[in-house]
């Protein structure tokens, strides 16, 4: 079984890449389940129902969230009606939405997805380790063997620590939030694949998805500046995890970093009937 996890989708450029790429990559790489972090999908801050629907229509099975999950007020209402849209499981009891879901797979066993958020340099939520334990136990009780965890966190240490804590109990622990893809993908001894950060899907000619001139001005002057999403050099960042569907253990993990030109080339090879 193959899982594609797409790093933080940022604004229109990110959504357009997802719309263009997901079905292509699913066909080329025989992907079974696609999960994407979408907390920045609407103009770089939050997600609207229309943009969530756009991402689902592109072929994404589940959208995870993070500290920007509530930047669009409408998310507070529609998240309860959309089980495929997650928010971190360690928000306090009573918060709208849910932190885990079971994704049905055509012709294969279901896949569990869990979303938690770190507490270092981020708003203080409930314990992400305990929240992950709770959600994973519930997914296992429902029959999920393959489980993917999106840990949305700032500190690399917190993400790596959670990976070790969950080793042997989940298929993959993938970090999000920093928008910079790390090069530390590996398989832990218990069979869990991990990557500190999947990176960002969107414009890479700015500063983590934001127009670079505004960010530079903020750093140089310390004055308030209106941030706008960048627009150029779109790239899709993510990771592909191959798993043993029976045991739930990861077999391999490979980073994905594709430009628009890369996608054009892949589409051409598929059209020509050559190996991707």
Rosetta silent file (secondary structure, phi, psi, omega in degrees, C-alpha in Angstrom):
SEQUENCE: XXXXXXXXXXXXXXXXXXXXXXXXXXXXXXXXXXXXXXXXXXXXXXXXXXXXXXXXXXXXXXXXXXXXXXXXXXXXXXXXXXXXXXXXXXXXXXXXXXXXXXXXXXXXXXXXXXXXXXXXXXXXXXXXXXXXXXXXXXXXXXXXXXXXXXXXXXXXXXXXXXXXXXXXXXXXXXXXXXXXXXXXXXXXXXXXXXXXXXXXXXXXXXXXXXXXXXXXXXXXXXXXXXXXXXXXXXXXXXXXXXXXXXXXXXXXXXXXXXXXXXXXXXXXXXXXXXXX
SCORE:     score description
SCORE:     0.000 S_00000001
   1 L     0.000  137.658 -179.375    0.000    0.000    0.000 S_00000001
   2 E  -117.566  133.253  177.839    1.275    3.477   -0.897 S_00000001
   3 E  -114.536  131.476  172.615    0.453    6.701    0.942 S_00000001
   4 E  -108.467  121.244  174.803    1.135   10.159   -0.475 S_00000001
   5 E  -109.939  126.845 -177.716    1.337   12.947    2.079 S_00000001
   6 E  -103.628  125.626  179.965    1.380   16.492    0.658 S_00000001
   7 L   -66.068  162.687 -171.382    3.090   19.229    2.655 S_00000001
   8 E   -33.776  115.936  178.081    1.265   22.413    3.678 S_00000001
   9 E   -79.150  123.577 -176.095   -0.839   23.723    0.771 S_00000001
  10 E  -116.523  113.670  171.105   -0.379   27.497    0.529 S_00000001
  11 H    60.650 -166.214 -179.041   -2.866   29.706   -1.300 S_00000001
  12 H   -59.452  -44.246  179.354   -3.998   29.533   -4.897 S_00000001
  13 H   -58.335  -38.006  178.613   -0.618   28.330   -6.258 S_00000001
  14 H   -68.051  -43.275  179.976   -0.699   25.394   -3.856 S_00000001
  15 H   -64.639  -40.680  179.544   -4.288   24.480   -4.653 S_00000001
  16 H   -64.214  -37.611  176.656   -3.620   24.669   -8.395 S_00000001
  17 H   -63.968  -43.563 -179.968   -0.624   22.346   -8.013 S_00000001
  18 H   -62.561  -44.419  179.089   -2.704   19.852   -6.049 S_00000001
  19 H   -59.887  -38.056 -178.516   -5.487   19.972   -8.647 S_00000001
  20 H   -78.000  -34.787 -165.540   -2.951   19.334  -11.367 S_00000001
  21 H   -96.993  -34.234 -166.324   -0.767   16.773   -9.627 S_00000001
  22 H   -61.217  -49.433 -178.512   -2.742   14.421   -7.395 S_00000001
  23 H   -67.610  -33.388  176.274   -4.483   12.305  -10.017 S_00000001
  24 H   -63.823  -48.153 -179.056   -1.317   12.275  -12.118 S_00000001
  25 H   -68.833  -36.361  177.671    0.821   11.078   -9.207 S_00000001
  26 H   -59.812  -41.504  179.266   -1.831    8.602   -8.087 S_00000001
  27 H   -72.302  -45.410 -174.829   -1.750    7.007  -11.523 S_00000001
  28 H   -67.963  -37.253 -173.749    2.022    7.164  -12.005 S_00000001
  29 H  -109.606    8.235 -177.856    2.954    5.847   -8.581 S_00000001
  30 L    49.397   56.010  179.469   -0.146    3.683   -7.861 S_00000001
  31 L   -77.829  137.772  178.867   -1.013    5.690   -4.766 S_00000001
  32 L   -95.647  -39.096 -176.976   -3.793    4.296   -2.578 S_00000001
  33 E  -137.580  136.742  177.871   -4.404    7.174   -0.153 S_00000001
  34 E  -120.105  124.911  176.743   -3.601   10.895   -0.382 S_00000001
  35 E  -121.778  140.806 -179.656   -3.444   13.097    2.720 S_00000001
  36 E  -139.445  142.783  171.362   -2.598   16.812    2.635 S_00000001
  37 E   -84.247  126.210 -173.689   -2.137   19.537    5.207 S_00000001
  38 L  -124.849   20.965 -174.202   -4.478   22.363    4.178 S_00000001
  39 L   -71.056  -10.045  176.823   -4.461   24.891    7.007 S_00000001
  40 E  -116.889   20.195 -170.872   -2.984   27.585    4.706 S_00000001
  41 L   -69.845  -25.989 -178.784   -4.998   26.745    1.592 S_00000001
  42 L  -101.901  101.677  178.351   -7.012   29.982    1.556 S_00000001
  43 L    52.718   29.088  176.134   -4.735   32.954    0.822 S_00000001
  44 L    83.084    4.244 -177.768   -2.112   31.449    3.102 S_00000001
  45 L  -152.279  103.027  178.663   -4.247   31.487    6.263 S_00000001
  46 L    87.361 -172.897 -179.478   -7.001   28.998    7.046 S_00000001
  47 L  -149.223  133.435  175.614   -9.313   27.095    4.748 S_00000001
  48 L   -93.876  166.731  178.788  -12.804   27.774    3.427 S_00000001
  49 H   -63.315  -41.001 -179.210  -15.374   25.159    2.569 S_00000001
  50 H   -61.498  -39.386 -178.317  -15.051   25.927   -1.142 S_00000001
  51 H   -76.491  -32.264  173.501  -11.290   25.416   -1.047 S_00000001
  52 H   -63.344  -44.153  178.418  -11.601   22.232    1.004 S_00000001
  53 H   -61.967  -37.281  178.357  -14.042   20.908   -1.601 S_00000001
  54 H   -61.865  -41.568 -179.319  -11.588   21.900   -4.355 S_00000001
  55 H   -70.576  -40.830  176.461   -8.831   19.883   -2.698 S_00000001
  56 H   -63.020  -41.901  179.901  -11.069   16.854   -2.149 S_00000001
  57 H   -62.097  -29.357  179.818  -12.210   17.007   -5.765 S_00000001
  58 L   -69.583  -16.237  179.146   -8.539   16.913   -6.826 S_00000001
  59 L   118.702    6.450  176.876   -8.248   13.445   -5.269 S_00000001
  60 L   -80.450  132.851 -177.187   -7.139   14.127   -1.690 S_00000001
  61 L   -87.129  -28.463 -175.734   -8.810   11.761    0.777 S_00000001
  62 E  -150.999  137.048  177.186   -8.143   13.682    3.996 S_00000001
  63 E  -113.010  127.148  177.737   -7.068   17.250    4.874 S_00000001
  64 E  -100.043  166.252 -175.484   -5.201   17.895    8.132 S_00000001
  65 L  -127.712 -158.349 -178.157   -4.909   21.185    9.996 S_00000001
  66 L  -179.152 -146.369 -175.217   -2.890   23.090   12.565 S_00000001
  67 L   -70.627  -14.989  177.788   -2.617   26.448   14.278 S_00000001
  68 L  -100.864   11.366 -175.994   -4.303   28.231   11.337 S_00000001
  69 L   -56.650  -30.401 -173.262   -7.292   25.883   11.229 S_00000001
  70 L  -105.470   12.839 -178.000   -9.638   28.595   12.535 S_00000001
  71 L   -65.200  -23.512  173.318   -8.369   31.607   10.570 S_00000001
  72 L  -107.276  116.092 -170.850  -11.524   31.440    8.435 S_00000001
  73 L   -58.327  -29.160 -178.123  -14.520   31.672   10.746 S_00000001
  74 L   -63.988  -21.369  178.627  -16.672   29.463    8.546 S_00000001
  75 H   -61.751  -28.863 -179.486  -14.399   26.536    9.444 S_00000001
  76 H   -64.006  -24.233 -178.959  -15.941   26.572   12.917 S_00000001
  77 H  -101.394  -45.666 -173.282  -19.255   25.511   11.438 S_00000001
  78 H   -78.799  -16.683 -178.426  -18.557   23.352    8.392 S_00000001
  79 H   -63.973  -28.957  178.756  -15.809   21.233   10.001 S_00000001
  80 H   -71.809  -22.168  179.502  -18.436   19.299   11.958 S_00000001
  81 H   -95.422   -2.332 -177.229  -20.160   18.311    8.708 S_00000001
  82 L  -125.920   91.224 -176.677  -16.936   17.252    6.958 S_00000001
  83 L   -65.199  -18.562 -179.638  -15.257   14.250    8.636 S_00000001
  84 L   -79.930   -9.077  177.907  -12.434   14.278    6.076 S_00000001
  85 E  -102.027  113.583 -176.528  -11.251   17.684    7.360 S_00000001
  86 L  -100.703  157.697  165.758   -9.261   17.279   10.572 S_00000001
  87 L  -127.932  161.635 -177.563   -7.996   19.675   13.224 S_00000001
  88 L   -52.922  134.201 -176.158   -5.390   18.752   15.857 S_00000001
  89 L   -67.889  -19.075 -177.080   -6.770   16.129   18.238 S_00000001
  90 L   -93.222   16.052  164.347   -5.254   17.864   21.262 S_00000001
  91 L   -66.691  152.473 -176.646   -7.545   20.882   21.114 S_00000001
  92 L   -60.315  157.535  176.663   -9.657   20.907   24.303 S_00000001
  93 L   -56.334  137.697 -179.236  -12.839   18.872   24.589 S_00000001
  94 L    98.597  -11.920  176.084  -15.738   20.673   22.948 S_00000001
  95 L   -67.034  136.715  178.660  -13.705   22.156   20.102 S_00000001
  96 L   -57.377  152.954  175.599  -15.542   21.710   16.776 S_00000001
  97 L    87.890 -166.758 -176.658  -14.353   18.960   14.489 S_00000001
  98 L  -144.701  161.869 -176.406  -12.268   15.863   15.100 S_00000001
  99 L  -108.634    3.896  179.896   -8.619   14.895   15.231 S_00000001
 100 E  -155.416  156.356  179.150   -8.704   11.513   13.502 S_00000001
 101 E  -153.996  153.328  173.387  -10.564    9.689   10.761 S_00000001
 102 E  -100.272  118.804 -179.328  -10.723    6.294    9.111 S_00000001
 103 E   -95.342  123.106  177.304  -10.214    6.581    5.341 S_00000001
 104 E   -77.933  136.038 -177.141  -11.861    3.871    3.262 S_00000001
 105 E  -116.045  127.706  179.022   -9.631    2.483    0.510 S_00000001
 106 L   -63.760  119.544  177.541  -11.003    0.983   -2.685 S_00000001
 107 L    74.932   13.370 -178.802   -9.962   -2.668   -2.802 S_00000001
 108 E  -150.410  175.101  179.790   -7.870   -2.452    0.364 S_00000001
 109 E   -70.388  154.977  179.327   -7.990   -2.095    4.145 S_00000001
 110 E   -67.075  157.613  179.742   -8.941    1.273    5.676 S_00000001
 111 E  -120.377  130.295  177.022   -6.239    3.766    6.667 S_00000001
 112 E   -89.425  141.241  176.303   -6.305    5.777    9.874 S_00000001
 113 E  -127.236  131.574 -179.986   -5.180    9.411    9.888 S_00000001
 114 E  -124.078  141.286  178.512   -4.378   11.361   13.069 S_00000001
 115 E  -124.825  121.576  173.804   -3.618   15.086   13.420 S_00000001
 116 E  -131.045  162.313 -179.755   -1.911   16.532   16.510 S_00000001
 117 E  -126.265  139.537  179.070   -0.177   19.852   17.193 S_00000001
 118 L   -72.211  168.980 -178.161    2.988   20.541   19.157 S_00000001
 119 L  -115.880   -6.272 -179.509    3.229   22.887   22.128 S_00000001
 120 L   -84.684  120.955 -179.067    6.761   24.302   21.748 S_00000001
 121 L    63.958   20.200  177.374    6.605   27.868   20.323 S_00000001
 122 L  -134.766  166.229  178.676    2.905   27.354   19.548 S_00000001
 123 L   -53.309  138.197 -177.383   -0.322   27.989   21.506 S_00000001
 124 L   -72.603  110.907  176.415   -0.456   25.696   24.564 S_00000001
 125 L  -107.946 -171.991  174.689   -2.881   22.873   23.864 S_00000001
 126 L   -67.351  167.903 -176.727   -3.428   19.527   25.570 S_00000001
 127 L   -61.033  116.815 -179.740   -0.630   16.947   25.545 S_00000001
 128 H   -68.569  -27.717  178.926   -0.082   15.794   21.923 S_00000001
 129 H   -66.463  -46.724  179.492    1.519   12.530   23.085 S_00000001
 130 H   -67.508  -38.772  178.882   -1.554   11.569   25.127 S_00000001
 131 H   -64.145  -42.238  177.874   -3.913   12.740   22.362 S_00000001
 132 H   -62.888  -44.093  177.823   -2.054   10.643   19.790 S_00000001
 133 H   -55.067  -47.437 -177.506   -2.188    7.615   22.093 S_00000001
 134 H   -62.755  -49.101 -176.504   -5.954    8.009   22.489 S_00000001
 135 H   -67.660  -39.125 -179.889   -6.748    8.474   18.805 S_00000001
 136 H   -65.773  -41.215  178.338   -4.444    5.664   17.655 S_00000001
 137 H   -60.978  -40.330  179.309   -5.972    3.233   20.145 S_00000001
 138 H   -66.985  -39.675  178.150   -9.442    4.074   18.819 S_00000001
 139 H   -66.273  -41.297  176.826   -8.350    3.596   15.203 S_00000001
 140 H   -61.438  -39.884 -179.918   -6.737    0.252   16.037 S_00000001
 141 H   -64.851  -26.844  178.621   -9.957   -0.804   17.773 S_00000001
 142 L   -85.942   -1.501  175.796  -11.833    0.022   14.546 S_00000001
 143 L   103.870    4.479  179.804   -9.513   -2.253   12.581 S_00000001
 144 L   -75.739  128.336  173.308   -6.944    0.172   11.169 S_00000001
 145 L  -104.927  -37.802  175.733   -3.495   -1.331   10.745 S_00000001
 146 E   -92.096  120.211 -177.562   -2.028    1.390    8.553 S_00000001
 147 E  -134.080  129.727  176.776   -2.047    4.701   10.451 S_00000001
 148 E  -112.965  135.704  179.656   -0.488    8.020    9.428 S_00000001
 149 E  -117.088  125.618  170.857    0.104   10.844   11.920 S_00000001
 150 E   -97.603  113.815  176.240    0.527   14.511   10.934 S_00000001
 151 E  -104.540  108.224 -175.807    2.316   16.279   13.780 S_00000001
 152 E   -91.095  102.598 -172.180    1.997   20.011   13.173 S_00000001
 153 L  -151.373  156.042  179.859    4.792   21.522   15.229 S_00000001
 154 L   -84.176  -45.699 -171.997    7.537   24.129   15.240 S_00000001
 155 L   -83.975  127.364  176.746   10.289   22.318   17.112 S_00000001
 156 H   -61.230  -36.552 -178.562   12.132   19.513   15.349 S_00000001
 157 H   -61.337  -40.005 -179.007   12.871   17.943   18.729 S_00000001
 158 H   -66.841  -40.127  179.988    9.178   17.644   19.551 S_00000001
 159 H   -68.675  -41.612  178.805    8.391   16.021   16.199 S_00000001
 160 H   -66.728  -40.755  178.866   11.274   13.572   16.437 S_00000001
 161 H   -61.152  -41.778  179.033   10.376   12.703   20.031 S_00000001
 162 H   -66.341  -35.013  177.154    6.788   11.944   19.019 S_00000001
 163 H   -60.947  -46.319  178.879    8.071    9.751   16.181 S_00000001
 164 H   -65.540  -38.044  179.727   10.086    7.658   18.627 S_00000001
 165 H   -61.847  -36.433 -176.079    7.167    7.533   21.067 S_00000001
 166 H   -95.523   -0.816 -177.475    4.880    6.129   18.379 S_00000001
 167 E   -56.102  129.669  179.979    7.435    3.821   16.728 S_00000001
 168 L    90.477  -11.934 -179.908    5.918    0.402   16.125 S_00000001
 169 L  -109.384  -17.521  177.571    2.358    1.619   16.686 S_00000001
 170 E  -134.200  164.256 -178.897    1.822    3.664   13.529 S_00000001
 171 L   -79.092  -40.247 -176.167    2.974    3.459    9.924 S_00000001
 172 E  -152.502  144.389  171.335    4.271    7.010    9.579 S_00000001
 173 E  -123.311  112.310 -175.673    4.783   10.209   11.546 S_00000001
 174 E  -116.450  128.323  179.433    5.120   13.181    9.212 S_00000001
 175 E   -86.633  147.777  173.885    5.856   16.704   10.418 S_00000001
 176 E  -136.368  178.184  172.507    4.273   19.873    9.057 S_00000001
 177 L   108.912  -41.353 -173.973    4.162   23.617    9.858 S_00000001
 178 L   -80.486  -15.714  178.413    7.634   24.998    9.071 S_00000001
 179 L    68.056   11.857  177.529    7.087   24.921    5.268 S_00000001
 180 L  -122.935  118.722 -176.424   10.704   23.827    4.740 S_00000001
 181 L   -70.684  131.054  177.716   11.264   20.217    3.700 S_00000001
 182 L   -94.313  163.213 -175.615   13.813   18.374    5.825 S_00000001
 183 L  -114.595   38.171 -175.267   16.169   15.642    4.593 S_00000001
 184 L  -116.029   29.091  179.420   15.950   13.279    7.556 S_00000001
 185 L   -61.701  140.355  179.883   13.496   10.667    6.289 S_00000001
 186 E  -164.683  165.993  172.962   14.100    7.230    7.824 S_00000001
 187 E  -105.179  123.180  178.296   12.549    3.993    9.028 S_00000001
 188 L   -79.569  162.193 -173.692   12.641    3.548   12.795 S_00000001
 189 L   -56.775  -31.647 -178.161   13.369    0.099   14.302 S_00000001
 190 L   -81.613   -3.432  178.042    9.726   -0.642   15.071 S_00000001
 191 L   102.128   15.817  178.315    8.628   -0.097   11.463 S_00000001
 192 L  -100.658  128.309  174.663    7.506    3.531   11.590 S_00000001
 193 E   -85.361  142.484  179.509    8.553    5.910    8.793 S_00000001
 194 E  -144.766  152.610  176.180    9.232    9.479    9.843 S_00000001
 195 E  -148.919  130.074 -175.623   10.168   12.852    8.398 S_00000001
 196 L   -62.939  -41.206  175.927   10.560   16.010   10.471 S_00000001
 197 L  -150.327  130.888 -177.979    8.832   18.224    7.899 S_00000001
 198 L   -75.999  -16.827 -179.621    7.167   17.421    4.579 S_00000001
 199 L    96.170 -155.410 -171.380    7.664   20.963    3.309 S_00000001
 200 E  -133.891  138.659  174.963    5.283   23.250    1.446 S_00000001
 201 E  -108.917  107.045 -175.146    3.128   22.956   -1.636 S_00000001
 202 E   159.222 -154.352 -175.195    2.839   26.385   -3.173 S_00000001
 203 E   -75.837  124.705 -178.076    4.977   29.399   -4.137 S_00000001
 204 L  -105.590   12.805  177.999    8.663   28.977   -3.317 S_00000001
 205 L   -97.019   10.672  178.020    9.851   32.409   -4.466 S_00000001
 206 L  -117.033 -148.120  177.507    8.889   34.034   -1.184 S_00000001
 207 E  -116.447  105.653 -173.963    9.538   33.360    2.494 S_00000001
 208 L    44.065   41.978  174.819    7.703   30.152    3.517 S_00000001
 209 L    97.173   -5.907 -177.557    4.953   31.064    1.078 S_00000001
 210 E  -104.951  146.274  177.346    4.691   34.795    1.867 S_00000001
 211 L   -50.161  125.498 -170.256    5.715   37.664   -0.421 S_00000001
 212 H   -68.330  -31.954 -177.893    9.400   38.161    0.348 S_00000001
 213 H   -65.012  -39.293  178.694    9.465   41.973    0.244 S_00000001
 214 H   -66.219  -41.360 -179.900    6.913   42.218    3.047 S_00000001
 215 H   -67.124  -42.566  178.598    8.788   39.724    5.191 S_00000001
 216 H   -61.303  -42.703  178.945   12.129   41.441    4.608 S_00000001
 217 H   -61.327  -39.333  179.302   10.575   44.788    5.560 S_00000001
 218 H   -64.714  -43.464  179.384    9.229   43.277    8.777 S_00000001
 219 H   -66.637  -38.078 -174.842   12.634   41.865    9.707 S_00000001
 220 H   -77.111  -32.954 -174.045   14.488   45.090    8.827 S_00000001
 221 H  -109.019  -24.783 -175.636   12.138   47.577   10.514 S_00000001
 222 L    75.279    4.964 -178.042   10.239   45.630   13.149 S_00000001
 223 L   -90.418  155.303  177.424    7.086   47.483   12.041 S_00000001
 224 L   -61.798  137.824 -179.847    3.731   45.841   11.281 S_00000001
 225 L  -136.949  140.996  176.055    3.446   44.770    7.644 S_00000001
 226 L   -79.163  121.265  179.670    0.543   43.211    5.770 S_00000001
 227 L   -88.226  135.068  175.031    1.573   39.754    4.600 S_00000001
 228 L  -125.482  148.104  178.280    0.369   38.524    1.209 S_00000001
 229 E   -62.390  145.266  170.646    0.989   35.111   -0.339 S_00000001
 230 L   -70.990  173.485 -175.962    3.841   34.811   -2.820 S_00000001
 231 L  -132.628  -20.529 -170.919    2.928   33.683   -6.319 S_00000001
 232 L  -101.390  171.366  177.925    5.947   32.311   -8.204 S_00000001
 233 L    51.359   58.914 -179.913    8.002   29.134   -8.441 S_00000001
 234 E   -68.741  134.894  176.909    5.282   26.695   -7.432 S_00000001
 235 E  -139.049  146.829  175.120    6.530   23.361   -6.098 S_00000001
 236 E  -103.197  117.645  176.053    4.824   20.345   -4.600 S_00000001
 237 E  -106.525  145.963  177.336    6.552   19.017   -1.485 S_00000001
 238 E   177.310 -157.275 -177.527    5.580   15.831    0.262 S_00000001
 239 E  -155.745  143.751  174.846    6.481   12.244    0.938 S_00000001
 240 E  -111.444  125.590  177.642    5.499    8.777   -0.282 S_00000001
 241 E  -114.791  126.087  174.007    5.362    5.981    2.267 S_00000001
 242 E   -98.747  130.358 -175.078    5.039    2.352    1.188 S_00000001
 243 E  -126.471  151.852  169.647    3.473    0.160    3.842 S_00000001
 244 L   -82.655  114.477 -174.095    2.764   -3.503    4.458 S_00000001
 245 L   -65.475  -25.987 -178.931   -1.037   -3.520    4.675 S_00000001
 246 L   -77.078  -47.825 -176.937   -1.114   -6.591    6.924 S_00000001
 247 L   -89.252  -23.141 -174.788    1.345   -5.499    9.593 S_00000001
 248 L    82.863   -0.841 -178.799    0.973   -1.733    9.195 S_00000001
 249 L   -79.261  144.850  175.191    4.765   -1.372    9.115 S_00000001
 250 E   -76.311  141.757  178.191    6.413    1.031    6.685 S_00000001
 251 E  -102.115  -35.398  179.520    8.609   -0.550    4.013 S_00000001
 252 E  -156.290  161.182  175.930   10.056    2.624    2.518 S_00000001
 253 E  -142.755  133.979 -177.202    9.841    6.414    2.656 S_00000001
 254 E  -140.378  127.977  177.281   10.766    8.833   -0.121 S_00000001
 255 E   -70.039  150.235  177.359   10.612   12.631   -0.213 S_00000001
 256 E  -121.155  130.681  178.100    8.769   14.373   -3.051 S_00000001
 257 E  -147.494   93.802 -170.187    9.861   17.754   -4.434 S_00000001
 258 E  -119.732  133.225  173.209    8.292   18.506   -7.821 S_00000001
 259 E   -90.549  173.546  175.654    8.182   21.657   -9.937 S_00000001
 260 H   -61.158  -37.625  178.048    5.581   22.415  -12.585 S_00000001
 261 H   -65.249  -37.458  177.072    8.133   21.330  -15.194 S_00000001
 262 H   -61.401  -41.331  179.590    8.621   18.033  -13.379 S_00000001
 263 H   -66.708  -38.627  176.163    4.875   17.410  -13.539 S_00000001
 264 H   -59.166  -44.934 -178.557    4.857   18.244  -17.261 S_00000001
 265 H   -65.159  -40.120  178.669    7.628   15.714  -17.844 S_00000001
 266 H   -64.859  -42.860  178.481    5.844   13.044  -15.828 S_00000001
 267 H   -61.910  -39.476  179.833    2.614   13.603  -17.738 S_00000001
 268 H   -65.302  -39.821  179.536    4.503   13.331  -21.036 S_00000001
 269 H   -66.329  -39.650  177.767    6.102   10.031  -20.008 S_00000001
 270 H   -64.416  -41.699  179.523    2.730    8.614  -19.020 S_00000001
 271 H   -64.224  -34.105  179.696    1.227    9.719  -22.314 S_00000001
 272 H   -81.727   -7.951  179.896    4.082    8.075  -24.175 S_00000001
 273 L    78.748   19.005  177.498    3.633    4.894  -22.192 S_00000001
 274 L   -95.901  162.818 -177.418    7.118    4.991  -20.690 S_00000001
 275 L   -66.600  134.403  177.698    7.966    4.283  -17.071 S_00000001
 276 L   -71.332    0.000    0.000    7.546    7.290  -14.741 S_00000001
